[in-house]
Amino acid sequence: MRRERLSTRPSPDARHDFLVELRGEPLPGVRLTLRLVPDLLVPDPASVVAYLAEFASFPDGLEALAVAILDDINNELVPRWVEVAVEGDSPLPHRVVIEDRQPSWDNPRLIERLPPP
């Protein structure tokens, strides 16, 4: 159901690698940084807000949250590369980062230039 909230539009130019970074709060006190290199589709930022609202009562912890978001983004957008970082401060500072990429994609110069999420 939550994947249906994600809408996309065609990439303006699939010949080039470019980075899309979106930030949000899927749960109170939990910060999300989503970074991706699109392939054929880019996310509609307004739909990402609606999508994140679906996690308002997600009970399974930051690790499961990061995996769920990664799976949804991979399923709906099929990006060349994607990184999901979630972090919270309660009861302790806690950060989870997970990434994935298409098997044939590699652009080390782009990835090396990225600041930490």
Backbone as XML, in Angstrom:
<?xml version="1.0"?>
<chain id="A" units="angstrom">
  <residue number="1" name="MET">
    <atom name="N" x="0.811" y="-1.190" z="0.000"/>
    <atom name="CA" x="0.000" y="0.000" z="0.000"/>
    <atom name="C" x="0.864" y="1.267" z="0.000"/>
  </residue>
  <residue number="2" name="ARG">
    <atom name="N" x="1.908" y="1.292" z="0.847"/>
    <atom name="CA" x="2.700" y="2.525" z="0.938"/>
    <atom name="C" x="3.455" y="2.810" z="-0.360"/>
  </residue>
  <residue number="3" name="ARG">
    <atom name="N" x="3.862" y="1.759" z="-1.092"/>
    <atom name="CA" x="4.572" y="1.968" z="-2.363"/>
    <atom name="C" x="3.723" y="2.730" z="-3.362"/>
  </residue>
  <residue number="4" name="GLU">
    <atom name="N" x="2.414" y="2.562" z="-3.266"/>
    <atom name="CA" x="1.514" y="3.261" z="-4.183"/>
    <atom name="C" x="1.577" y="4.771" z="-4.002"/>
  </residue>
  <residue number="5" name="ARG">
    <atom name="N" x="2.053" y="5.225" z="-2.867"/>
    <atom name="CA" x="2.188" y="6.670" z="-2.613"/>
    <atom name="C" x="3.327" y="7.292" z="-3.416"/>
  </residue>
  <residue number="6" name="LEU">
    <atom name="N" x="4.305" y="6.482" z="-3.789"/>
    <atom name="CA" x="5.449" y="6.999" z="-4.537"/>
    <atom name="C" x="5.082" y="7.180" z="-6.008"/>
  </residue>
  <residue number="7" name="SER">
    <atom name="N" x="5.195" y="8.382" z="-6.482"/>
    <atom name="CA" x="4.999" y="8.607" z="-7.911"/>
    <atom name="C" x="6.320" y="9.083" z="-8.513"/>
  </residue>
  <residue number="8" name="THR">
    <atom name="N" x="6.439" y="8.884" z="-9.791"/>
    <atom name="CA" x="7.687" y="9.184" z="-10.482"/>
    <atom name="C" x="7.404" y="9.999" z="-11.731"/>
  </residue>
  <residue number="9" name="ARG">
    <atom name="N" x="8.467" y="10.492" z="-12.282"/>
    <atom name="CA" x="8.404" y="11.137" z="-13.597"/>
    <atom name="C" x="9.665" y="10.707" z="-14.347"/>
  </residue>
  <residue number="10" name="PRO">
    <atom name="N" x="9.656" y="10.840" z="-15.655"/>
    <atom name="CA" x="10.844" y="10.419" z="-16.415"/>
    <atom name="C" x="12.069" y="11.249" z="-16.044"/>
  </residue>
  <residue number="11" name="SER">
    <atom name="N" x="13.208" y="10.604" z="-16.057"/>
    <atom name="CA" x="14.463" y="11.315" z="-15.835"/>
    <atom name="C" x="14.657" y="12.335" z="-16.951"/>
  </residue>
  <residue number="12" name="PRO">
    <atom name="N" x="15.155" y="13.526" z="-16.628"/>
    <atom name="CA" x="15.349" y="14.520" z="-17.689"/>
    <atom name="C" x="16.427" y="14.116" z="-18.699"/>
  </residue>
  <residue number="13" name="ASP">
    <atom name="N" x="17.356" y="13.246" z="-18.276"/>
    <atom name="CA" x="18.390" y="12.801" z="-19.208"/>
    <atom name="C" x="19.055" y="11.553" z="-18.644"/>
  </residue>
  <residue number="14" name="ALA">
    <atom name="N" x="18.619" y="10.402" z="-19.076"/>
    <atom name="CA" x="19.133" y="9.132" z="-18.554"/>
    <atom name="C" x="20.554" y="8.826" z="-19.026"/>
  </residue>
  <residue number="15" name="ARG">
    <atom name="N" x="21.114" y="9.675" z="-19.890"/>
    <atom name="CA" x="22.492" y="9.443" z="-20.346"/>
    <atom name="C" x="23.515" y="9.816" z="-19.281"/>
  </residue>
  <residue number="16" name="HIS">
    <atom name="N" x="23.117" y="10.645" z="-18.315"/>
    <atom name="CA" x="24.057" y="11.168" z="-17.334"/>
    <atom name="C" x="23.722" y="10.690" z="-15.935"/>
  </residue>
  <residue number="17" name="ASP">
    <atom name="N" x="24.769" y="10.494" z="-15.151"/>
    <atom name="CA" x="24.579" y="10.216" z="-13.735"/>
    <atom name="C" x="24.442" y="11.541" z="-13.004"/>
  </residue>
  <residue number="18" name="PHE">
    <atom name="N" x="23.418" y="11.651" z="-12.193"/>
    <atom name="CA" x="23.265" y="12.813" z="-11.318"/>
    <atom name="C" x="22.655" y="12.344" z="-10.017"/>
  </residue>
  <residue number="19" name="LEU">
    <atom name="N" x="22.876" y="13.111" z="-8.985"/>
    <atom name="CA" x="22.452" y="12.730" z="-7.649"/>
    <atom name="C" x="21.178" y="13.463" z="-7.265"/>
  </residue>
  <residue number="20" name="VAL">
    <atom name="N" x="20.220" y="12.721" z="-6.713"/>
    <atom name="CA" x="19.015" y="13.292" z="-6.114"/>
    <atom name="C" x="19.116" y="13.022" z="-4.625"/>
  </residue>
  <residue number="21" name="GLU">
    <atom name="N" x="18.924" y="14.050" z="-3.816"/>
    <atom name="CA" x="18.941" y="13.892" z="-2.361"/>
    <atom name="C" x="17.662" y="14.462" z="-1.791"/>
  </residue>
  <residue number="22" name="LEU">
    <atom name="N" x="16.981" y="13.651" z="-0.995"/>
    <atom name="CA" x="15.750" y="14.062" z="-0.333"/>
    <atom name="C" x="15.890" y="13.774" z="1.153"/>
  </residue>
  <residue number="23" name="ARG">
    <atom name="N" x="15.324" y="14.659" z="1.962"/>
    <atom name="CA" x="15.362" y="14.478" z="3.417"/>
    <atom name="C" x="13.953" y="14.555" z="3.957"/>
  </residue>
  <residue number="24" name="GLY">
    <atom name="N" x="13.693" y="13.782" z="4.993"/>
    <atom name="CA" x="12.370" y="13.790" z="5.589"/>
    <atom name="C" x="12.394" y="13.198" z="6.972"/>
  </residue>
  <residue number="25" name="GLU">
    <atom name="N" x="11.202" y="13.108" z="7.561"/>
    <atom name="CA" x="11.046" y="12.561" z="8.900"/>
    <atom name="C" x="9.930" y="11.514" z="8.871"/>
  </residue>
  <residue number="26" name="PRO">
    <atom name="N" x="10.299" y="10.232" z="8.676"/>
    <atom name="CA" x="9.273" y="9.197" z="8.578"/>
    <atom name="C" x="8.564" y="8.916" z="9.897"/>
  </residue>
  <residue number="27" name="LEU">
    <atom name="N" x="9.233" y="9.157" z="10.993"/>
    <atom name="CA" x="8.682" y="8.982" z="12.337"/>
    <atom name="C" x="9.104" y="10.172" z="13.178"/>
  </residue>
  <residue number="28" name="PRO">
    <atom name="N" x="8.348" y="10.521" z="14.191"/>
    <atom name="CA" x="8.781" y="11.613" z="15.059"/>
    <atom name="C" x="10.176" y="11.323" z="15.633"/>
  </residue>
  <residue number="29" name="GLY">
    <atom name="N" x="11.083" y="12.259" z="15.464"/>
    <atom name="CA" x="12.435" y="12.118" z="15.983"/>
    <atom name="C" x="13.360" y="11.267" z="15.144"/>
  </residue>
  <residue number="30" name="VAL">
    <atom name="N" x="12.897" y="10.795" z="13.986"/>
    <atom name="CA" x="13.726" y="9.981" z="13.088"/>
    <atom name="C" x="13.946" y="10.765" z="11.804"/>
  </residue>
  <residue number="31" name="ARG">
    <atom name="N" x="15.215" y="10.942" z="11.451"/>
    <atom name="CA" x="15.582" y="11.683" z="10.250"/>
    <atom name="C" x="15.998" y="10.704" z="9.149"/>
  </residue>
  <residue number="32" name="LEU">
    <atom name="N" x="15.558" y="10.995" z="7.951"/>
    <atom name="CA" x="15.878" y="10.185" z="6.778"/>
    <atom name="C" x="16.637" y="11.040" z="5.778"/>
  </residue>
  <residue number="33" name="THR">
    <atom name="N" x="17.692" y="10.478" z="5.221"/>
    <atom name="CA" x="18.354" y="11.047" z="4.054"/>
    <atom name="C" x="18.327" y="9.973" z="2.983"/>
  </residue>
  <residue number="34" name="LEU">
    <atom name="N" x="17.703" y="10.295" z="1.870"/>
    <atom name="CA" x="17.607" y="9.387" z="0.733"/>
    <atom name="C" x="18.415" y="9.995" z="-0.399"/>
  </residue>
  <residue number="35" name="ARG">
    <atom name="N" x="19.416" y="9.261" z="-0.863"/>
    <atom name="CA" x="20.227" y="9.724" z="-1.988"/>
    <atom name="C" x="20.185" y="8.641" z="-3.056"/>
  </residue>
  <residue number="36" name="LEU">
    <atom name="N" x="20.014" y="9.090" z="-4.298"/>
    <atom name="CA" x="19.964" y="8.117" z="-5.381"/>
    <atom name="C" x="20.468" y="8.712" z="-6.674"/>
  </residue>
  <residue number="37" name="VAL">
    <atom name="N" x="20.971" y="7.831" z="-7.518"/>
    <atom name="CA" x="21.322" y="8.161" z="-8.896"/>
    <atom name="C" x="20.234" y="7.514" z="-9.735"/>
  </residue>
  <residue number="38" name="PRO">
    <atom name="N" x="19.346" y="8.316" z="-10.315"/>
    <atom name="CA" x="18.232" y="7.743" z="-11.072"/>
    <atom name="C" x="18.701" y="7.036" z="-12.341"/>
  </residue>
  <residue number="39" name="ASP">
    <atom name="N" x="17.843" y="6.175" z="-12.823"/>
    <atom name="CA" x="18.051" y="5.576" z="-14.129"/>
    <atom name="C" x="17.033" y="6.211" z="-15.065"/>
  </residue>
  <residue number="40" name="LEU">
    <atom name="N" x="15.889" y="5.598" z="-15.235"/>
    <atom name="CA" x="14.866" y="6.133" z="-16.138"/>
    <atom name="C" x="13.826" y="6.987" z="-15.430"/>
  </residue>
  <residue number="41" name="LEU">
    <atom name="N" x="13.724" y="6.854" z="-14.098"/>
    <atom name="CA" x="12.689" y="7.558" z="-13.342"/>
    <atom name="C" x="13.289" y="8.343" z="-12.190"/>
  </residue>
  <residue number="42" name="VAL">
    <atom name="N" x="12.686" y="9.484" z="-11.870"/>
    <atom name="CA" x="13.047" y="10.257" z="-10.682"/>
    <atom name="C" x="11.808" y="10.347" z="-9.788"/>
  </residue>
  <residue number="43" name="PRO">
    <atom name="N" x="12.027" y="10.439" z="-8.473"/>
    <atom name="CA" x="10.869" y="10.523" z="-7.583"/>
    <atom name="C" x="10.246" y="11.909" z="-7.620"/>
  </residue>
  <residue number="44" name="ASP">
    <atom name="N" x="8.942" y="11.960" z="-7.451"/>
    <atom name="CA" x="8.244" y="13.223" z="-7.268"/>
    <atom name="C" x="8.358" y="13.564" z="-5.783"/>
  </residue>
  <residue number="45" name="PRO">
    <atom name="N" x="9.026" y="14.675" z="-5.415"/>
    <atom name="CA" x="9.226" y="14.982" z="-3.995"/>
    <atom name="C" x="7.937" y="15.054" z="-3.183"/>
  </residue>
  <residue number="46" name="ALA">
    <atom name="N" x="6.872" y="15.571" z="-3.744"/>
    <atom name="CA" x="5.609" y="15.644" z="-3.006"/>
    <atom name="C" x="5.098" y="14.252" z="-2.667"/>
  </residue>
  <residue number="47" name="SER">
    <atom name="N" x="5.309" y="13.301" z="-3.550"/>
    <atom name="CA" x="4.851" y="11.941" z="-3.272"/>
    <atom name="C" x="5.706" y="11.285" z="-2.186"/>
  </residue>
  <residue number="48" name="VAL">
    <atom name="N" x="6.954" y="11.683" z="-2.081"/>
    <atom name="CA" x="7.815" y="11.136" z="-1.030"/>
    <atom name="C" x="7.304" y="11.570" z="0.341"/>
  </residue>
  <residue number="49" name="VAL">
    <atom name="N" x="6.799" y="12.794" z="0.439"/>
    <atom name="CA" x="6.206" y="13.263" z="1.696"/>
    <atom name="C" x="5.019" y="12.379" z="2.071"/>
  </residue>
  <residue number="50" name="ALA">
    <atom name="N" x="4.138" y="12.106" z="1.125"/>
    <atom name="CA" x="2.978" y="11.241" z="1.389"/>
    <atom name="C" x="3.423" y="9.820" z="1.715"/>
  </residue>
  <residue number="51" name="TYR">
    <atom name="N" x="4.433" y="9.350" z="1.029"/>
    <atom name="CA" x="4.976" y="8.018" z="1.283"/>
    <atom name="C" x="5.516" y="7.915" z="2.706"/>
  </residue>
  <residue number="52" name="LEU">
    <atom name="N" x="6.298" y="8.894" z="3.135"/>
    <atom name="CA" x="6.881" y="8.845" z="4.477"/>
    <atom name="C" x="5.814" y="8.878" z="5.567"/>
  </residue>
  <residue number="53" name="ALA">
    <atom name="N" x="4.699" y="9.524" z="5.282"/>
    <atom name="CA" x="3.606" y="9.565" z="6.257"/>
    <atom name="C" x="3.078" y="8.165" z="6.558"/>
  </residue>
  <residue number="54" name="GLU">
    <atom name="N" x="3.254" y="7.226" z="5.649"/>
    <atom name="CA" x="2.801" y="5.853" z="5.856"/>
    <atom name="C" x="3.587" y="5.140" z="6.961"/>
  </residue>
  <residue number="55" name="PHE">
    <atom name="N" x="4.726" y="5.687" z="7.349"/>
    <atom name="CA" x="5.556" y="5.069" z="8.380"/>
    <atom name="C" x="5.275" y="5.638" z="9.777"/>
  </residue>
  <residue number="56" name="ALA">
    <atom name="N" x="4.269" y="6.462" z="9.937"/>
    <atom name="CA" x="4.018" y="7.168" z="11.197"/>
    <atom name="C" x="3.951" y="6.248" z="12.412"/>
  </residue>
  <residue number="57" name="SER">
    <atom name="N" x="3.565" y="5.013" z="12.228"/>
    <atom name="CA" x="3.493" y="4.097" z="13.372"/>
    <atom name="C" x="4.312" y="2.828" z="13.126"/>
  </residue>
  <residue number="58" name="PHE">
    <atom name="N" x="5.391" y="2.936" z="12.382"/>
    <atom name="CA" x="6.257" y="1.792" z="12.067"/>
    <atom name="C" x="6.937" y="1.317" z="13.349"/>
  </residue>
  <residue number="59" name="PRO">
    <atom name="N" x="6.688" y="0.074" z="13.780"/>
    <atom name="CA" x="7.155" y="-0.353" z="15.094"/>
    <atom name="C" x="8.474" y="-1.132" z="15.117"/>
  </residue>
  <residue number="60" name="ASP">
    <atom name="N" x="9.083" y="-1.375" z="13.971"/>
    <atom name="CA" x="10.110" y="-2.412" z="13.901"/>
    <atom name="C" x="11.558" y="-1.948" z="14.018"/>
  </residue>
  <residue number="61" name="GLY">
    <atom name="N" x="11.849" y="-0.724" z="14.356"/>
    <atom name="CA" x="13.224" y="-0.279" z="14.542"/>
    <atom name="C" x="13.834" y="0.327" z="13.292"/>
  </residue>
  <residue number="62" name="LEU">
    <atom name="N" x="14.959" y="1.015" z="13.508"/>
    <atom name="CA" x="15.595" y="1.749" z="12.408"/>
    <atom name="C" x="16.146" y="0.825" z="11.322"/>
  </residue>
  <residue number="63" name="GLU">
    <atom name="N" x="16.663" y="-0.322" z="11.701"/>
    <atom name="CA" x="17.206" y="-1.240" z="10.693"/>
    <atom name="C" x="16.104" y="-1.698" z="9.737"/>
  </residue>
  <residue number="64" name="ALA">
    <atom name="N" x="14.976" y="-2.115" z="10.300"/>
    <atom name="CA" x="13.852" y="-2.573" z="9.461"/>
    <atom name="C" x="13.280" y="-1.417" z="8.646"/>
  </residue>
  <residue number="65" name="LEU">
    <atom name="N" x="13.264" y="-0.218" z="9.204"/>
    <atom name="CA" x="12.792" y="0.955" z="8.472"/>
    <atom name="C" x="13.679" y="1.222" z="7.258"/>
  </residue>
  <residue number="66" name="ALA">
    <atom name="N" x="14.983" y="1.200" z="7.445"/>
    <atom name="CA" x="15.916" y="1.445" z="6.336"/>
    <atom name="C" x="15.742" y="0.400" z="5.233"/>
  </residue>
  <residue number="67" name="VAL">
    <atom name="N" x="15.611" y="-0.859" z="5.617"/>
    <atom name="CA" x="15.435" y="-1.932" z="4.627"/>
    <atom name="C" x="14.112" y="-1.769" z="3.884"/>
  </residue>
  <residue number="68" name="ALA">
    <atom name="N" x="13.037" y="-1.427" z="4.598"/>
    <atom name="CA" x="11.727" y="-1.246" z="3.958"/>
    <atom name="C" x="11.772" y="-0.121" z="2.933"/>
  </residue>
  <residue number="69" name="ILE">
    <atom name="N" x="12.398" y="1.000" z="3.290"/>
    <atom name="CA" x="12.486" y="2.135" z="2.363"/>
    <atom name="C" x="13.348" y="1.761" z="1.159"/>
  </residue>
  <residue number="70" name="LEU">
    <atom name="N" x="14.476" y="1.099" z="1.407"/>
    <atom name="CA" x="15.330" y="0.664" z="0.297"/>
    <atom name="C" x="14.559" y="-0.247" z="-0.661"/>
  </residue>
  <residue number="71" name="ASP">
    <atom name="N" x="13.854" y="-1.220" z="-0.123"/>
    <atom name="CA" x="13.085" y="-2.132" z="-0.971"/>
    <atom name="C" x="12.030" y="-1.392" z="-1.785"/>
  </residue>
  <residue number="72" name="ASP">
    <atom name="N" x="11.334" y="-0.452" z="-1.163"/>
    <atom name="CA" x="10.297" y="0.296" z="-1.869"/>
    <atom name="C" x="10.886" y="1.154" z="-2.986"/>
  </residue>
  <residue number="73" name="ILE">
    <atom name="N" x="11.980" y="1.835" z="-2.704"/>
    <atom name="CA" x="12.617" y="2.689" z="-3.721"/>
    <atom name="C" x="13.136" y="1.826" z="-4.873"/>
  </residue>
  <residue number="74" name="ASN">
    <atom name="N" x="13.775" y="0.715" z="-4.542"/>
    <atom name="CA" x="14.261" y="-0.182" z="-5.601"/>
    <atom name="C" x="13.114" y="-0.709" z="-6.450"/>
  </residue>
  <residue number="75" name="ASN">
    <atom name="N" x="12.006" y="-1.011" z="-5.831"/>
    <atom name="CA" x="10.864" y="-1.563" z="-6.552"/>
    <atom name="C" x="10.198" y="-0.525" z="-7.457"/>
  </residue>
  <residue number="76" name="GLU">
    <atom name="N" x="10.036" y="0.690" z="-6.975"/>
    <atom name="CA" x="9.283" y="1.705" z="-7.717"/>
    <atom name="C" x="10.133" y="2.524" z="-8.683"/>
  </residue>
  <residue number="77" name="LEU">
    <atom name="N" x="11.382" y="2.797" z="-8.336"/>
    <atom name="CA" x="12.205" y="3.673" z="-9.170"/>
    <atom name="C" x="13.308" y="2.946" z="-9.933"/>
  </residue>
  <residue number="78" name="VAL">
    <atom name="N" x="13.768" y="1.821" z="-9.419"/>
    <atom name="CA" x="14.877" y="1.065" z="-9.996"/>
    <atom name="C" x="16.061" y="2.001" z="-10.294"/>
  </residue>
  <residue number="79" name="PRO">
    <atom name="N" x="16.593" y="2.654" z="-9.258"/>
    <atom name="CA" x="17.703" y="3.583" z="-9.481"/>
    <atom name="C" x="19.003" y="2.845" z="-9.794"/>
  </residue>
  <residue number="80" name="ARG">
    <atom name="N" x="19.948" y="3.568" z="-10.365"/>
    <atom name="CA" x="21.268" y="2.995" z="-10.613"/>
    <atom name="C" x="21.981" y="2.733" z="-9.288"/>
  </residue>
  <residue number="81" name="TRP">
    <atom name="N" x="21.809" y="3.674" z="-8.353"/>
    <atom name="CA" x="22.420" y="3.572" z="-7.019"/>
    <atom name="C" x="21.480" y="4.250" z="-6.044"/>
  </residue>
  <residue number="82" name="VAL">
    <atom name="N" x="21.375" y="3.707" z="-4.836"/>
    <atom name="CA" x="20.525" y="4.308" z="-3.814"/>
    <atom name="C" x="21.158" y="4.086" z="-2.446"/>
  </residue>
  <residue number="83" name="GLU">
    <atom name="N" x="21.043" y="5.111" z="-1.607"/>
    <atom name="CA" x="21.499" y="5.026" z="-0.223"/>
    <atom name="C" x="20.393" y="5.561" z="0.667"/>
  </residue>
  <residue number="84" name="VAL">
    <atom name="N" x="20.071" y="4.805" z="1.705"/>
    <atom name="CA" x="19.069" y="5.198" z="2.692"/>
    <atom name="C" x="19.786" y="5.309" z="4.027"/>
  </residue>
  <residue number="85" name="ALA">
    <atom name="N" x="19.690" y="6.475" z="4.651"/>
    <atom name="CA" x="20.250" y="6.673" z="5.989"/>
    <atom name="C" x="19.124" y="7.138" z="6.900"/>
  </residue>
  <residue number="86" name="VAL">
    <atom name="N" x="18.947" y="6.457" z="8.014"/>
    <atom name="CA" x="17.970" y="6.863" z="9.020"/>
    <atom name="C" x="18.694" y="7.006" z="10.341"/>
  </residue>
  <residue number="87" name="GLU">
    <atom name="N" x="18.287" y="8.005" z="11.103"/>
    <atom name="CA" x="18.938" y="8.203" z="12.395"/>
    <atom name="C" x="17.973" y="8.825" z="13.392"/>
  </residue>
  <residue number="88" name="GLY">
    <atom name="N" x="18.203" y="8.479" z="14.631"/>
    <atom name="CA" x="17.415" y="9.018" z="15.731"/>
    <atom name="C" x="18.315" y="9.198" z="16.935"/>
  </residue>
  <residue number="89" name="ASP">
    <atom name="N" x="17.825" y="9.907" z="17.930"/>
    <atom name="CA" x="18.626" y="10.220" z="19.111"/>
    <atom name="C" x="18.127" y="9.548" z="20.385"/>
  </residue>
  <residue number="90" name="SER">
    <atom name="N" x="16.995" y="8.849" z="20.321"/>
    <atom name="CA" x="16.417" y="8.308" z="21.535"/>
    <atom name="C" x="16.261" y="6.792" z="21.414"/>
  </residue>
  <residue number="91" name="PRO">
    <atom name="N" x="16.655" y="6.012" z="22.348"/>
    <atom name="CA" x="17.208" y="6.371" z="23.649"/>
    <atom name="C" x="18.698" y="6.707" z="23.583"/>
  </residue>
  <residue number="92" name="LEU">
    <atom name="N" x="19.368" y="6.324" z="22.490"/>
    <atom name="CA" x="20.771" y="6.671" z="22.235"/>
    <atom name="C" x="20.893" y="7.132" z="20.794"/>
  </residue>
  <residue number="93" name="PRO">
    <atom name="N" x="21.936" y="7.910" z="20.462"/>
    <atom name="CA" x="22.158" y="8.205" z="19.047"/>
    <atom name="C" x="22.330" y="6.897" z="18.273"/>
  </residue>
  <residue number="94" name="HIS">
    <atom name="N" x="21.595" y="6.771" z="17.190"/>
    <atom name="CA" x="21.519" y="5.509" z="16.445"/>
    <atom name="C" x="21.391" y="5.856" z="14.967"/>
  </residue>
  <residue number="95" name="ARG">
    <atom name="N" x="22.240" y="5.290" z="14.149"/>
    <atom name="CA" x="22.231" y="5.588" z="12.717"/>
    <atom name="C" x="22.370" y="4.288" z="11.936"/>
  </residue>
  <residue number="96" name="VAL">
    <atom name="N" x="21.575" y="4.165" z="10.883"/>
    <atom name="CA" x="21.630" y="3.002" z="10.006"/>
    <atom name="C" x="21.756" y="3.510" z="8.574"/>
  </residue>
  <residue number="97" name="VAL">
    <atom name="N" x="22.707" y="2.973" z="7.838"/>
    <atom name="CA" x="22.908" y="3.333" z="6.430"/>
    <atom name="C" x="22.940" y="2.044" z="5.625"/>
  </residue>
  <residue number="98" name="ILE">
    <atom name="N" x="22.178" y="2.033" z="4.546"/>
    <atom name="CA" x="22.142" y="0.868" z="3.658"/>
    <atom name="C" x="22.160" y="1.384" z="2.221"/>
  </residue>
  <residue number="99" name="GLU">
    <atom name="N" x="22.820" y="0.662" z="1.336"/>
    <atom name="CA" x="22.865" y="1.079" z="-0.058"/>
    <atom name="C" x="22.713" y="-0.117" z="-0.979"/>
  </residue>
  <residue number="100" name="ASP">
    <atom name="N" x="22.395" y="0.196" z="-2.213"/>
    <atom name="CA" x="22.278" y="-0.828" z="-3.246"/>
    <atom name="C" x="22.573" y="-0.172" z="-4.583"/>
  </residue>
  <residue number="101" name="ARG">
    <atom name="N" x="22.919" y="-0.980" z="-5.553"/>
    <atom name="CA" x="23.185" y="-0.467" z="-6.901"/>
    <atom name="C" x="22.852" y="-1.525" z="-7.928"/>
  </residue>
  <residue number="102" name="GLN">
    <atom name="N" x="22.601" y="-1.072" z="-9.141"/>
    <atom name="CA" x="22.403" y="-2.014" z="-10.237"/>
    <atom name="C" x="23.733" y="-2.722" z="-10.484"/>
  </residue>
  <residue number="103" name="PRO">
    <atom name="N" x="23.686" y="-4.004" z="-10.816"/>
    <atom name="CA" x="24.930" y="-4.782" z="-10.955"/>
    <atom name="C" x="25.940" y="-4.190" z="-11.939"/>
  </residue>
  <residue number="104" name="SER">
    <atom name="N" x="25.489" y="-3.581" z="-13.000"/>
    <atom name="CA" x="26.423" y="-3.085" z="-14.014"/>
    <atom name="C" x="26.793" y="-1.611" z="-13.819"/>
  </residue>
  <residue number="105" name="TRP">
    <atom name="N" x="26.271" y="-0.968" z="-12.770"/>
    <atom name="CA" x="26.540" y="0.457" z="-12.597"/>
    <atom name="C" x="27.729" y="0.677" z="-11.687"/>
  </residue>
  <residue number="106" name="ASP">
    <atom name="N" x="28.587" y="1.611" z="-12.086"/>
    <atom name="CA" x="29.698" y="2.024" z="-11.235"/>
    <atom name="C" x="30.131" y="3.417" z="-11.666"/>
  </residue>
  <residue number="107" name="ASN">
    <atom name="N" x="30.223" y="4.307" z="-10.723"/>
    <atom name="CA" x="30.724" y="5.645" z="-10.974"/>
    <atom name="C" x="31.470" y="6.079" z="-9.708"/>
  </residue>
  <residue number="108" name="PRO">
    <atom name="N" x="32.681" y="5.552" z="-9.501"/>
    <atom name="CA" x="33.390" y="5.829" z="-8.259"/>
    <atom name="C" x="33.684" y="7.314" z="-8.040"/>
  </residue>
  <residue number="109" name="ARG">
    <atom name="N" x="33.878" y="8.061" z="-9.105"/>
    <atom name="CA" x="34.165" y="9.499" z="-8.933"/>
    <atom name="C" x="32.973" y="10.225" z="-8.323"/>
  </residue>
  <residue number="110" name="LEU">
    <atom name="N" x="31.765" y="9.874" z="-8.732"/>
    <atom name="CA" x="30.578" y="10.495" z="-8.156"/>
    <atom name="C" x="30.415" y="10.105" z="-6.689"/>
  </residue>
  <residue number="111" name="ILE">
    <atom name="N" x="30.550" y="8.835" z="-6.392"/>
    <atom name="CA" x="30.368" y="8.348" z="-5.022"/>
    <atom name="C" x="31.445" y="8.914" z="-4.081"/>
  </residue>
  <residue number="112" name="GLU">
    <atom name="N" x="32.679" y="9.016" z="-4.539"/>
    <atom name="CA" x="33.760" y="9.553" z="-3.710"/>
    <atom name="C" x="33.531" y="11.009" z="-3.314"/>
  </residue>
  <residue number="113" name="ARG">
    <atom name="N" x="32.842" y="11.756" z="-4.149"/>
    <atom name="CA" x="32.619" y="13.186" z="-3.871"/>
    <atom name="C" x="31.469" y="13.430" z="-2.913"/>
  </residue>
  <residue number="114" name="LEU">
    <atom name="N" x="30.688" y="12.406" z="-2.612"/>
    <atom name="CA" x="29.520" y="12.607" z="-1.767"/>
    <atom name="C" x="29.926" y="12.862" z="-0.316"/>
  </residue>
  <residue number="115" name="PRO">
    <atom name="N" x="29.343" y="13.866" z="0.302"/>
    <atom name="CA" x="29.577" y="14.039" z="1.733"/>
    <atom name="C" x="28.794" y="12.974" z="2.492"/>
  </residue>
  <residue number="116" name="PRO">
    <atom name="N" x="29.160" y="12.693" z="3.722"/>
    <atom name="CA" x="28.377" y="11.731" z="4.506"/>
    <atom name="C" x="26.932" y="12.231" z="4.629"/>
  </residue>
  <residue number="117" name="PRO">
    <atom name="N" x="25.981" y="11.282" z="4.645"/>
    <atom name="CA" x="24.573" y="11.708" z="4.757"/>
    <atom name="C" x="24.266" y="12.291" z="6.123"/>
  </residue>
</chain>
